[in-house]
């Protein structure tokens, strides 16, 4: 497997530093600008802030009346930022349109799944198809690019904010039908793909097709329809992003463009959207509790960072995080000492070249006035949170060597949006509690605990030529949907020496959500050497067991009843009518192995199982040491030097034995960065 390591250019040309800053809303302080704005620059310098995101929700301030632009205030801010050595992440304001537009052009308002129309208010509630909305965004984006394209503070374009939601208006319905006509060509092909003969749903005219409905309004039972609607919605956002970016790319081709993502947000296939981004950015809000539960919080945050990094295979931007309480949560708990530095360093460890926050200064009104910020309502540098942020700024300033480095990973873990959509629709198993995302993170945790770097990849990427060549291990939990070419690529990966791990509920449906015939796991049956005859969904208090390697592990939730067809049986069920039947198998195929885990288990089984896989395959660990529970290690490398981040997600102290009598003492939520020459063999 290839281990070539790439050193990427800095995100902002000519700025070879980790960026540190956050969302800034100077338009909310125009009446106090003579005192507030200059004070903000002073505080930014004290906190080690070298970037600010501006203009994100400023459309009303930029265009208070249709066609009348007010750029004077933004001119002043951009100049102040440049004078203070601060790079601007300049936003397009399409995330929240001004009131004059909603009232003059009601077509820009979204229609919901129940076919009710939004009124003006909130944000992210516009129709992506609306010609008026597209015209207005094109106009203001062009004006921004023409005015600030040569401004020395400009570093990154931030398009809109947290794309999301759907519109079901007549304009979008027509666009959806066009999408389907282009995809299928004929109604016969569409009806076959959707299996629409079910309940007499067969479509006889394109005009009869509507988006899936909710709350008893419209079609809800054709899974192929919903799957294609989600794909269409993704393409809507891709197309709208390209529309927004067009004038920016034409006028400022050297300035990277991004839009901030939201982890595993289910409404958009981020692998597809990432294809059109210059750099990926995302908003991370871990829910730290100050208890032992924070280990899982650290695991989940690490997974989302790795997913974000893997979208383009290069460093990403942490566009938003909270330096303290997150106000929109039911419990707005403060960060305990050390937590803010930990979560910031964790982002960098997993591939972030920026640490940014929402927000720089707390506003006086609105729903986010009590959200965490660098500058509190008190308005000075005297607060605990400000000192925490300044500490992060100081640490980041000493990590220039990390900028642009890569994460060498021997393990690929599959997280697939299309697979999630299909599982969420599925009527069977555990209904709406299939817990796909949670399950993927469960498998990720076993590698996290061993300090093994992981790439999180899309199901469709498996089939892309050469995509799997760099990996030794491929893990695909609950890969219910197999898209074209995936099974063949997995089989080739195993035959040339790779290790593949699959689980229950795999290989059930094709890309149109139609079941495979001939037995599950469908096209993977030969690779895995098993036939899955039935799957048992257990009640919440039901338990079974898996006996393996002289130990017994709890099984719950889902237990698949399989037959070994060439695979070696490693573990068996402990109870119920399928006691003694295979529960863990391995199939030796070519030069490699394919494992099948037939039941949902706890962390103890996954930890022991993957510990053995790691040892057998020789995958790279960030640190060759026994890591205490709740401590992980991650590595970033330029090919010559490895930067090893050791992170303690426990609210208590931890000690790591580094060997040769050397130990690393970590405070509660402590962290350290260890530099070492990269071994020539990459091991």
C-alpha positions as CSV (number, residue, x, y, z in Angstrom):
1,X,0.0,0.0,0.0
2,X,1.2,3.5,-0.9
3,X,2.2,5.9,1.9
4,X,3.2,9.0,-0.1
5,X,2.9,12.1,2.0
6,X,2.0,15.4,0.6
7,X,2.8,18.8,2.1
8,X,0.0,21.1,1.1
9,X,0.2,24.9,0.6
10,X,-1.2,27.1,3.3
11,X,-5.0,27.8,3.0
12,X,-4.2,31.5,2.5
13,X,-1.5,32.3,0.1
14,X,1.5,34.0,1.8
15,X,0.2,33.2,5.3
16,X,2.1,30.1,6.5
17,X,0.5,30.1,10.0
18,X,-2.4,28.3,11.6
19,X,-5.3,30.7,11.5
20,X,-7.0,31.7,14.7
21,X,-10.1,33.8,15.1
22,X,-13.8,33.7,14.6
23,X,-17.1,35.1,13.3
24,X,-17.2,38.9,13.7
25,X,-20.3,41.0,13.3
26,X,-19.2,44.6,13.2
27,X,-22.4,45.6,11.4
28,X,-24.2,45.0,14.7
29,X,-22.0,47.7,16.3
30,X,-22.0,50.4,13.6
31,X,-23.5,53.0,16.0
32,X,-20.7,52.3,18.5
33,X,-18.0,51.8,16.0
34,X,-15.7,54.6,17.2
35,X,-15.2,52.8,20.5
36,X,-16.1,49.2,19.8
37,X,-14.3,48.5,16.5
38,X,-10.9,49.8,17.6
39,X,-11.2,48.1,20.9
40,X,-12.0,44.9,19.1
41,X,-8.7,45.2,17.2
42,X,-6.8,45.6,20.4
43,X,-8.5,42.6,22.0
44,X,-7.9,40.5,18.9
45,X,-4.2,41.2,19.0
46,X,-4.1,40.2,22.7
47,X,-5.9,37.0,22.0
48,X,-3.5,36.0,19.2
49,X,-6.3,36.4,16.6
50,X,-5.1,36.6,13.1
51,X,-8.3,36.0,11.1
52,X,-11.9,37.1,11.4
53,X,-15.0,36.1,9.4
54,X,-17.1,39.1,8.4
55,X,-20.3,39.8,6.5
56,X,-21.9,36.4,7.1
57,X,-25.4,37.7,7.9
58,X,-24.9,41.3,6.8
59,X,-27.1,41.5,3.7
60,X,-29.4,44.1,5.3
61,X,-26.4,46.3,6.2
62,X,-24.8,45.8,2.8
63,X,-28.0,46.4,0.7
64,X,-30.6,48.2,2.9
65,X,-32.7,48.9,-0.1
66,X,-32.9,47.0,-3.4
67,X,-30.0,48.0,-5.6
68,X,-28.5,50.5,-3.0
69,X,-25.3,49.2,-1.6
70,X,-23.7,50.5,1.6
71,X,-20.1,49.3,1.7
72,X,-18.6,52.1,3.7
73,X,-18.7,50.3,7.0
74,X,-17.2,47.2,5.5
75,X,-14.4,49.3,3.9
76,X,-13.5,50.5,7.4
77,X,-13.5,47.1,8.9
78,X,-11.4,45.5,6.1
79,X,-8.9,48.4,6.5
80,X,-8.7,48.0,10.2
81,X,-8.2,44.2,9.9
82,X,-5.3,44.8,7.4
83,X,-3.7,47.4,9.7
84,X,-3.8,44.8,12.5
85,X,-2.4,41.9,10.6
86,X,-5.8,40.1,10.5
87,X,-6.8,38.0,7.4
88,X,-10.4,38.4,6.3
89,X,-12.7,35.4,5.7
90,X,-15.2,37.5,3.7
91,X,-18.7,36.0,3.4
92,X,-21.4,36.3,0.9
93,X,-24.6,37.2,2.8
94,X,-27.0,34.7,1.2
95,X,-27.7,32.8,4.5
96,X,-30.2,35.5,5.6
97,X,-31.9,37.7,3.1
98,X,-33.1,41.3,3.9
99,X,-36.8,41.9,4.6
100,X,-37.4,44.0,1.5
101,X,-36.7,41.0,-0.7
102,X,-39.1,38.6,1.1
103,X,-41.9,41.1,0.9
104,X,-41.3,42.3,-2.7
105,X,-40.5,38.9,-4.1
106,X,-42.4,36.2,-2.1
107,X,-41.2,33.5,-4.5
108,X,-37.9,33.5,-2.7
109,X,-39.6,32.0,0.4
110,X,-39.3,28.3,0.8
111,X,-42.2,25.8,0.8
112,X,-42.0,23.1,3.4
113,X,-42.6,19.3,3.0
114,X,-46.1,19.8,4.2
115,X,-46.6,22.3,1.4
116,X,-46.9,25.3,3.7
117,X,-45.0,28.5,2.7
118,X,-42.5,30.1,5.0
119,X,-42.9,33.7,6.1
120,X,-40.0,36.1,6.4
121,X,-37.9,35.3,9.4
122,X,-35.1,33.1,10.7
123,X,-32.4,32.2,8.2
124,X,-31.6,29.6,5.5
125,X,-35.2,29.6,4.4
126,X,-34.8,30.7,0.8
127,X,-35.7,28.8,-2.4
128,X,-32.6,27.7,-4.3
129,X,-34.4,27.5,-7.6
130,X,-35.9,31.0,-7.5
131,X,-34.6,33.2,-10.4
132,X,-35.0,36.3,-8.3
133,X,-32.9,34.9,-5.4
134,X,-30.3,33.8,-7.8
135,X,-30.2,37.2,-9.5
136,X,-29.9,39.0,-6.2
137,X,-27.1,36.8,-4.9
138,X,-25.2,37.0,-8.1
139,X,-25.5,40.8,-8.0
140,X,-24.2,41.3,-4.5
141,X,-21.5,38.7,-4.8
142,X,-20.2,40.4,-7.9
143,X,-20.2,43.7,-6.1
144,X,-18.3,42.3,-3.2
145,X,-15.7,40.6,-5.5
146,X,-15.2,43.8,-7.5
147,X,-14.8,46.0,-4.4
148,X,-12.6,43.7,-2.3
149,X,-10.9,41.5,-4.8
150,X,-7.6,43.4,-4.5
151,X,-7.9,44.2,-0.8
152,X,-4.8,43.1,1.0
153,X,-6.9,41.7,4.0
154,X,-8.9,39.2,1.8
155,X,-7.8,35.6,2.3
156,X,-10.8,33.3,1.9
157,X,-14.3,33.6,0.5
158,X,-17.0,32.1,2.9
159,X,-20.1,31.4,0.8
160,X,-23.4,31.7,2.7
161,X,-23.5,29.7,5.9
162,X,-24.4,26.1,6.8
163,X,-26.3,25.2,3.7
164,X,-29.3,23.1,4.6
165,X,-33.0,22.4,4.3
166,X,-35.3,21.7,1.3
167,X,-37.8,23.7,-0.8
168,X,-40.9,22.0,-2.2
169,X,-42.3,24.9,-4.2
170,X,-43.6,24.6,-7.8
171,X,-40.3,25.9,-9.1
172,X,-38.4,23.2,-7.3
173,X,-40.9,20.5,-8.3
174,X,-40.3,21.3,-12.0
175,X,-36.6,21.2,-11.5
176,X,-36.9,17.9,-9.7
177,X,-38.8,16.4,-12.6
178,X,-36.1,17.6,-15.0
179,X,-33.5,16.0,-12.8
180,X,-35.3,12.7,-13.0
181,X,-35.9,12.9,-16.7
182,X,-32.2,13.5,-17.3
183,X,-31.3,10.6,-14.9
184,X,-33.8,7.9,-16.1
185,X,-34.7,9.0,-19.6
186,X,-38.1,7.3,-19.5
187,X,-40.9,6.6,-17.0
188,X,-40.5,2.9,-17.6
189,X,-36.9,3.1,-16.3
190,X,-38.0,5.3,-13.4
191,X,-40.9,3.0,-12.4
192,X,-38.6,0.0,-12.5
193,X,-35.9,1.7,-10.4
194,X,-38.4,2.9,-7.8
195,X,-40.4,-0.4,-7.8
196,X,-43.4,1.8,-8.1
197,X,-45.8,-1.1,-8.8
198,X,-45.9,-1.3,-5.0
199,X,-49.4,-0.1,-3.8
200,X,-50.2,1.0,-7.4
201,X,-47.8,3.9,-7.3
202,X,-46.8,3.5,-11.0
203,X,-46.3,6.9,-12.7
204,X,-47.8,7.5,-16.1
205,X,-46.8,11.1,-16.6
206,X,-43.8,13.1,-15.5
207,X,-46.1,15.9,-14.2
208,X,-47.6,13.4,-11.6
209,X,-44.3,13.2,-9.8
210,X,-43.9,15.3,-6.7
211,X,-41.3,15.5,-4.0
212,X,-41.9,13.3,-0.9
213,X,-44.4,14.7,1.5
214,X,-44.6,14.7,5.3
215,X,-47.4,14.6,7.9
216,X,-49.9,12.8,5.6
217,X,-49.3,15.1,2.7
218,X,-47.9,13.5,-0.4
219,X,-46.0,10.3,-1.2
220,X,-44.0,8.9,1.7
221,X,-43.7,5.1,0.9
222,X,-41.6,4.9,-2.2
223,X,-38.0,4.7,-1.0
224,X,-36.5,5.3,-4.4
225,X,-38.4,8.6,-4.7
226,X,-37.1,9.8,-1.4
227,X,-33.5,8.7,-2.2
228,X,-33.6,10.6,-5.5
229,X,-35.1,13.6,-3.8
230,X,-32.1,13.7,-1.3
231,X,-29.7,13.3,-4.3
232,X,-31.6,16.1,-6.1
233,X,-31.4,18.3,-3.0
234,X,-27.6,17.8,-2.8
235,X,-27.3,18.8,-6.5
236,X,-29.4,21.9,-5.7
237,X,-26.9,23.0,-3.2
238,X,-23.9,22.1,-5.5
239,X,-25.5,24.1,-8.3
240,X,-26.3,27.1,-6.0
241,X,-22.8,27.1,-4.6
242,X,-21.4,27.2,-8.1
243,X,-23.8,30.0,-9.0
244,X,-22.6,31.9,-5.9
245,X,-19.0,31.2,-6.6
246,X,-19.0,32.1,-10.3
247,X,-18.3,35.8,-9.9
248,X,-15.8,35.3,-7.1
249,X,-13.8,32.8,-9.2
250,X,-13.9,35.0,-12.2
251,X,-12.8,38.2,-10.4
252,X,-10.6,36.7,-7.7
253,X,-9.3,33.3,-9.1
254,X,-6.5,33.1,-6.5
255,X,-8.8,33.3,-3.5
256,X,-10.1,30.0,-2.2
257,X,-13.8,29.5,-1.7
258,X,-15.6,27.4,1.0
259,X,-18.8,27.0,2.8
260,X,-19.1,25.7,6.3
261,X,-20.4,22.1,6.7
262,X,-22.0,20.5,9.8
263,X,-20.4,17.1,10.4
264,X,-22.8,14.3,9.5
265,X,-25.7,16.6,8.8
266,X,-28.1,14.2,7.0
267,X,-29.6,16.6,4.4
268,X,-26.6,16.9,2.0
269,X,-24.1,14.4,0.7
270,X,-21.0,16.3,1.7
271,X,-18.7,14.1,-0.3
272,X,-20.5,15.5,-3.4
273,X,-20.6,19.1,-2.2
274,X,-16.9,18.9,-1.3
275,X,-16.0,18.2,-4.9
276,X,-16.7,21.9,-5.8
277,X,-15.1,23.4,-2.7
278,X,-11.5,24.7,-2.8
279,X,-11.1,24.0,0.9
280,X,-13.5,22.2,3.3
281,X,-14.6,24.0,6.4
282,X,-17.0,22.9,9.2
283,X,-18.6,23.9,12.5
284,X,-17.7,21.7,15.5
285,X,-19.5,22.0,18.8
286,X,-18.5,19.0,21.1
287,X,-20.8,18.6,24.1
288,X,-18.3,18.5,26.9
289,X,-19.8,17.5,30.3
290,X,-16.9,17.6,32.8
291,X,-17.4,13.9,33.4
292,X,-16.1,10.5,32.1
293,X,-18.6,10.8,29.3
294,X,-16.1,13.3,27.7
295,X,-14.1,10.3,26.4
296,X,-17.0,9.6,24.0
297,X,-17.2,13.3,23.2
298,X,-13.6,13.2,22.2
299,X,-14.2,10.2,20.0
300,X,-17.1,11.8,18.2
301,X,-15.3,15.0,17.7
302,X,-12.3,13.1,16.3
303,X,-14.5,11.2,13.9
304,X,-16.1,14.3,12.6
305,X,-12.7,16.0,12.1
306,X,-11.4,13.0,10.3
307,X,-14.5,12.8,8.1
308,X,-14.1,16.5,7.2
309,X,-10.4,16.1,6.4
310,X,-11.1,13.1,4.3
311,X,-13.6,14.9,2.1
312,X,-10.8,16.4,0.1
313,X,-7.8,14.6,1.6
314,X,-6.1,17.7,2.8
315,X,-6.1,20.2,5.8
316,X,-9.5,21.8,6.5
317,X,-10.8,24.9,8.3
318,X,-12.5,24.7,11.7
319,X,-14.8,27.5,10.8
320,X,-16.8,27.6,14.0
321,X,-16.5,26.2,17.6
322,X,-17.4,27.6,20.9
323,X,-14.8,28.9,23.4
324,X,-17.4,28.4,26.1
325,X,-21.1,27.7,26.5
326,X,-23.2,26.8,23.4
327,X,-26.4,28.6,23.9
328,X,-28.7,26.5,21.6
329,X,-28.2,23.3,23.6
330,X,-30.8,22.4,26.3
331,X,-28.0,22.8,28.8
332,X,-25.5,25.6,28.1
333,X,-22.7,24.1,30.2
334,X,-19.4,26.0,30.6
335,X,-16.1,24.5,29.4
336,X,-14.1,23.2,32.3
337,X,-10.5,24.4,32.6
338,X,-8.4,22.9,29.8
339,X,-11.3,21.9,27.6
340,X,-11.0,24.8,25.2
341,X,-7.4,24.2,24.6
342,X,-8.0,20.5,24.2
343,X,-10.8,20.8,21.6
344,X,-8.7,23.3,19.7
345,X,-5.6,21.2,19.6
346,X,-7.7,18.1,18.8
347,X,-9.0,19.8,15.6
348,X,-5.4,20.6,14.6
349,X,-4.3,17.1,15.4
350,X,-6.9,15.7,13.0
351,X,-6.1,18.0,10.1
352,X,-7.4,21.5,10.8
353,X,-5.2,24.4,9.7
354,X,-7.5,26.9,11.5
355,X,-9.2,27.2,14.9
356,X,-12.1,29.6,14.6
357,X,-15.1,30.4,16.8
358,X,-18.6,31.6,16.9
359,X,-18.2,34.3,18.0
360,X,-15.7,37.1,18.5
361,X,-17.9,39.5,20.5
362,X,-21.3,38.7,22.1
363,X,-24.2,40.6,20.6
364,X,-26.6,42.5,22.8
365,X,-29.8,41.0,21.3
366,X,-31.2,38.1,19.4
367,X,-31.2,34.4,20.1
368,X,-27.4,34.1,20.2
369,X,-26.6,36.9,22.7
370,X,-25.6,34.3,25.3
371,X,-23.6,32.1,23.0
372,X,-19.9,31.7,23.9
373,X,-17.5,34.3,22.6
374,X,-14.0,35.6,22.9
375,X,-15.2,38.9,24.2
376,X,-18.0,38.8,26.7
377,X,-20.6,41.5,27.4
378,X,-18.2,42.7,30.1
379,X,-16.0,43.8,27.2
380,X,-12.4,43.4,28.4
381,X,-9.6,40.8,28.4
382,X,-10.2,40.1,32.1
383,X,-12.4,37.0,31.7
384,X,-11.5,33.4,32.1
385,X,-12.7,32.6,28.5
386,X,-10.6,35.3,27.0
387,X,-7.5,34.0,28.8
388,X,-8.4,30.5,27.5
389,X,-8.6,31.8,23.9
390,X,-5.3,33.7,24.3
391,X,-3.7,30.5,25.5
392,X,-4.8,28.8,22.3
393,X,-3.5,31.7,20.2
394,X,-0.1,31.4,21.9
395,X,0.0,27.6,21.3
396,X,-1.0,27.9,17.6
397,X,1.6,30.6,17.0
398,X,4.3,28.0,17.7
399,X,3.0,25.4,15.3
400,X,3.9,26.8,11.9
401,X,5.7,23.6,11.1
402,X,2.3,21.8,11.1
403,X,0.7,24.0,8.5
404,X,-0.1,22.0,5.3
405,X,1.0,18.6,6.7
406,X,-0.9,15.4,6.0
407,X,-2.3,12.6,8.1
408,X,-0.9,9.2,7.0
409,X,-3.7,6.7,7.5
410,X,-3.6,2.9,6.8
411,X,-7.2,2.5,7.8
412,X,-10.3,3.6,5.8
413,X,-13.7,3.6,7.5
414,X,-16.8,4.0,5.3
415,X,-19.5,6.6,6.2
416,X,-22.0,6.9,3.3
417,X,-24.8,9.5,3.1
418,X,-26.8,7.5,0.5
419,X,-26.5,4.4,2.7
420,X,-27.8,6.5,5.7
421,X,-30.7,7.8,3.7
422,X,-31.7,4.2,2.7
423,X,-31.3,2.9,6.3
424,X,-33.3,5.8,7.7
425,X,-36.1,5.0,5.3
426,X,-36.1,1.2,6.0
427,X,-39.2,-0.3,7.4
428,X,-37.9,-3.3,9.4
429,X,-35.1,-4.1,11.8
430,X,-35.3,-1.4,14.4
431,X,-37.4,1.0,12.4
432,X,-36.1,4.5,13.0
433,X,-33.4,3.4,15.4
434,X,-30.9,1.7,13.1
435,X,-28.3,4.0,14.5
436,X,-26.0,4.0,11.5
437,X,-23.9,7.0,12.3
438,X,-23.6,5.9,15.9
439,X,-22.5,2.5,14.8
440,X,-19.8,3.8,12.5
441,X,-18.4,5.9,15.4
442,X,-18.4,2.8,17.6
443,X,-16.1,1.1,15.2
444,X,-14.0,4.3,14.8
445,X,-13.6,4.4,18.6
446,X,-11.6,1.2,18.6
447,X,-8.9,2.8,16.4
448,X,-9.1,6.1,18.2
449,X,-8.2,4.4,21.5
450,X,-5.2,2.7,19.9
451,X,-4.0,6.0,18.3
452,X,-4.5,4.7,14.8
453,X,-5.1,7.4,12.2
454,X,-8.3,6.8,10.1
455,X,-9.6,8.2,6.8
456,X,-13.4,8.3,6.6
457,X,-14.4,7.7,3.0
458,X,-17.6,7.5,0.9
459,X,-19.1,4.3,-0.3
460,X,-18.8,5.4,-3.9
461,X,-15.1,6.2,-3.5
462,X,-14.4,2.5,-2.9
463,X,-15.2,1.8,-6.6
464,X,-12.9,4.7,-7.9
465,X,-9.7,3.4,-9.5
466,X,-6.8,3.4,-7.1
467,X,-8.8,4.7,-4.1
468,X,-8.1,1.7,-1.9
469,X,-4.5,1.2,-2.9
470,X,-3.2,3.3,0.0
471,X,-5.0,1.3,2.8
472,X,-4.3,-1.9,4.6
473,X,-7.7,-2.1,6.4
474,X,-11.1,-1.2,5.1
475,X,-14.1,-1.2,7.6
476,X,-17.6,-0.8,6.4
477,X,-20.2,-1.1,9.2
478,X,-23.8,-1.6,8.1
479,X,-23.1,-1.1,4.4
480,X,-26.7,-1.8,3.6
481,X,-26.5,-0.2,0.1
482,X,-23.9,-1.3,-2.4
483,X,-23.5,1.1,-5.2
484,X,-22.2,0.0,-8.6
485,X,-18.6,-1.3,-8.6
486,X,-18.3,-1.4,-4.8
487,X,-18.4,-5.1,-4.3
488,X,-16.0,-5.7,-7.1
489,X,-13.5,-3.2,-5.7
490,X,-13.8,-4.6,-2.2
491,X,-13.1,-8.1,-3.6
492,X,-10.1,-6.9,-5.5
493,X,-8.8,-5.1,-2.4
494,X,-9.0,-8.3,-0.3
495,X,-7.5,-10.5,-3.0
496,X,-4.4,-8.3,-3.3
497,X,-3.8,-8.5,0.5
498,X,-6.2,-6.1,2.2
499,X,-8.2,-6.7,5.3
500,X,-12.0,-6.0,5.0
501,X,-14.4,-5.8,7.9
502,X,-18.2,-5.9,7.3
503,X,-21.1,-6.3,9.7
504,X,-24.7,-7.3,9.9
505,X,-27.2,-5.4,7.6
506,X,-24.7,-5.3,4.8
507,X,-25.3,-5.9,1.1
508,X,-29.1,-5.7,1.2
509,X,-30.0,-3.1,-1.5
510,X,-28.7,-1.5,-4.7
511,X,-28.3,2.2,-5.5
512,X,-32.0,2.5,-6.1
513,X,-32.9,0.9,-2.7
514,X,-34.1,-2.3,-4.3
515,X,-33.1,-5.5,-2.5
516,X,-30.6,-7.9,-4.1
517,X,-31.9,-11.3,-5.1
518,X,-30.1,-14.5,-4.5
519,X,-29.3,-14.0,-0.8
520,X,-27.6,-11.4,1.4
521,X,-25.0,-9.8,1.6
522,X,-25.7,-9.6,-2.1
523,X,-22.6,-9.1,-4.3
524,X,-20.4,-9.4,-1.2
525,X,-21.5,-13.0,-0.5
526,X,-18.5,-14.5,-2.2
527,X,-16.0,-12.1,-0.7
528,X,-17.2,-12.6,2.8
529,X,-17.9,-16.3,2.4
530,X,-21.2,-16.1,4.3
531,X,-25.0,-16.2,3.5
532,X,-27.1,-14.1,5.8
533,X,-30.5,-15.9,6.0
534,X,-32.3,-13.8,8.6
535,X,-31.8,-10.9,11.0
536,X,-33.2,-10.7,14.5
537,X,-34.2,-7.3,15.9
538,X,-34.0,-7.5,19.7
539,X,-36.1,-5.6,22.2
540,X,-34.3,-3.0,24.2
541,X,-33.8,-5.3,27.2
542,X,-33.0,-8.4,25.1
543,X,-29.4,-9.7,25.2
544,X,-27.5,-12.5,23.4
545,X,-23.8,-13.2,23.5
546,X,-20.8,-13.9,21.2
547,X,-18.2,-16.4,22.3
548,X,-14.8,-15.7,20.8
549,X,-11.2,-16.2,21.8
550,X,-12.1,-17.7,25.2
551,X,-14.3,-14.8,26.2
552,X,-18.0,-14.0,26.0
553,X,-19.2,-10.6,24.8
554,X,-22.7,-9.1,24.9
555,X,-24.7,-8.9,21.7
556,X,-27.8,-6.7,21.4
557,X,-30.0,-4.7,19.0
558,X,-29.4,-6.7,15.8
559,X,-28.2,-10.3,15.4
560,X,-27.9,-11.7,11.9
561,X,-28.3,-15.4,11.4
562,X,-25.6,-16.5,8.9
563,X,-24.2,-19.7,7.3
564,X,-20.5,-20.1,6.7
565,X,-19.9,-20.7,2.9
566,X,-16.2,-21.1,2.9
567,X,-15.5,-18.7,5.7
568,X,-13.9,-19.8,8.9
569,X,-16.1,-19.5,12.0
570,X,-14.3,-17.6,14.8
571,X,-17.1,-16.9,17.2
572,X,-20.6,-18.2,17.9
573,X,-23.9,-17.0,19.4
574,X,-24.4,-18.0,23.1
575,X,-28.2,-18.1,23.5
576,X,-31.7,-18.3,21.9
577,X,-32.6,-20.6,19.1
578,X,-29.5,-19.7,17.1
579,X,-27.1,-20.5,19.9
580,X,-23.9,-22.1,18.5
581,X,-24.4,-20.6,15.1
582,X,-21.7,-18.4,13.5
583,X,-21.4,-14.8,14.8
584,X,-17.9,-13.9,13.7
585,X,-16.2,-15.2,10.6
586,X,-13.1,-14.7,8.5
587,X,-12.8,-15.6,4.8
588,X,-9.3,-16.0,3.4
589,X,-9.4,-14.8,-0.2
590,X,-6.4,-14.3,-2.3
591,X,-3.7,-12.6,-0.2
592,X,-6.2,-11.0,2.2
593,X,-9.0,-11.5,4.7
594,X,-12.6,-10.6,4.9
595,X,-14.2,-10.5,8.4
596,X,-17.9,-10.5,9.1
597,X,-19.3,-9.4,12.5
598,X,-22.9,-10.7,12.6
599,X,-24.2,-8.8,15.7
600,X,-24.2,-5.4,17.3
601,X,-21.8,-5.5,20.3
602,X,-20.4,-3.3,23.0
603,X,-17.0,-1.5,23.0
604,X,-15.3,-4.4,24.7
605,X,-15.7,-6.7,21.7
606,X,-14.8,-4.0,19.2
607,X,-11.7,-3.0,21.2
608,X,-10.4,-6.6,21.4
609,X,-11.3,-7.5,17.8
610,X,-9.7,-4.4,16.3
611,X,-6.7,-4.7,18.6
612,X,-6.0,-8.0,16.9
613,X,-6.6,-6.6,13.4
614,X,-4.2,-3.8,14.1
615,X,-1.5,-6.2,15.3
616,X,-2.1,-8.6,12.4
617,X,-2.0,-6.0,9.7
618,X,0.8,-3.8,11.1
619,X,-1.1,-0.5,10.5
620,X,0.6,2.6,11.6
621,X,-0.1,4.0,15.1
622,X,0.6,7.6,15.9
623,X,2.5,6.6,19.0
624,X,4.0,3.2,19.8
625,X,2.8,3.1,23.4
626,X,0.0,1.7,25.5
627,X,-2.4,4.6,25.7
628,X,-4.5,4.9,28.9
629,X,-8.2,4.8,28.6
630,X,-9.5,8.1,27.3
631,X,-6.1,9.2,25.8
632,X,-5.5,9.1,22.1
633,X,-2.7,10.1,19.8
634,X,-2.8,11.5,16.2
635,X,-0.1,12.3,13.8
636,X,0.5,14.9,11.1
637,X,3.5,14.6,8.9
638,X,5.4,16.4,6.1
639,X,7.2,13.2,5.2
640,X,10.3,14.2,7.1
641,X,9.0,15.0,10.6
642,X,6.0,13.6,12.4
643,X,4.1,15.9,14.7
644,X,2.4,13.6,17.3
645,X,-0.5,15.0,19.2
646,X,-1.3,13.3,22.5
647,X,-4.7,14.2,23.8
648,X,-6.3,13.4,27.2
649,X,-10.1,13.5,27.0
650,X,-10.5,12.6,30.7
651,X,-11.4,15.0,33.5
652,X,-8.5,13.4,35.4
653,X,-4.8,13.2,35.0
654,X,-3.2,10.6,32.8
655,X,0.3,9.2,32.3
656,X,1.7,7.7,29.1
657,X,4.6,5.4,29.2
658,X,6.8,6.4,26.2
659,X,9.4,3.6,26.8
660,X,13.0,3.8,27.8
661,X,12.0,5.1,31.2
662,X,10.3,8.2,29.7
663,X,6.8,9.2,30.7
664,X,4.4,11.9,29.6
665,X,2.2,13.5,32.3
666,X,-1.0,14.9,31.1
667,X,-3.2,17.2,33.2
668,X,-7.0,16.8,33.1
669,X,-7.9,17.5,29.4
670,X,-4.2,18.0,28.8
671,X,-2.4,17.7,25.6
672,X,1.2,17.6,24.2
673,X,2.9,17.7,20.8
674,X,5.9,15.4,20.3
675,X,8.1,15.9,17.2
676,X,10.1,13.0,15.8
677,X,11.9,12.1,12.5
678,X,9.6,10.1,10.3
679,X,10.9,6.5,9.9
680,X,12.2,5.9,6.4
681,X,9.9,3.0,5.9
682,X,6.9,5.0,7.1
683,X,6.2,2.5,9.8
